[in-house]
Amino acid sequence: MDTQLKKGVIEVCVLAAIARHDSYGYQIVKDVSEYIETSESTLYPILKRLEAAGNISTYSVEHNGRLRKYYKIQKSGLDKIDEFLESWPEVQKIFEFIREGRHA
């Protein structure tokens, strides 16, 4: 998949994973990797960007004697998911245009 396209899709996948339930980095990688290849080194810059934009917030919970950072979706994060879903028909049209050109 094209790097730029993948970048945008991964961001929305991360938001969707966090929208399902508050989560922490390793769990988000596991949840998202079922659908699109990602790693912790890819995830953490995305999380920082989403937090800086106000799409997610963080809080810490003690787990096995250590603090684990959890991510929580914010309204603007849900709005970003909605924007992606609303734009999907346009993406499908572009896909069909490309596919038809390939098979012409």
CORBEL-V903531 format. One line per field, one symbol per residue. phi: phi as a letter, one per 20 degrees, with the letter a starting at -180 (. if undefined). psi: psi as a letter, one per 20 degrees, with the letter a starting at -180 (. if undefined). A space follows every 10 residues. Layout:
phi=???
psi=???
//
This chain:
phi=.ggfffgfff gfffffffff agbdgfffgf ffffdbfbcf feffffffff ffenfcccbd cfblmceded dcfdgfffff fgffffeggf ffffgfffff ffdf
psi=qpggggghgg ghggghghhg qqrrgghggg ghihhpprrh hhghhggggh ghijhrrqrq ppoljqpppq ppqrghghhh gggghhighg ghgggggggh hhj.
//
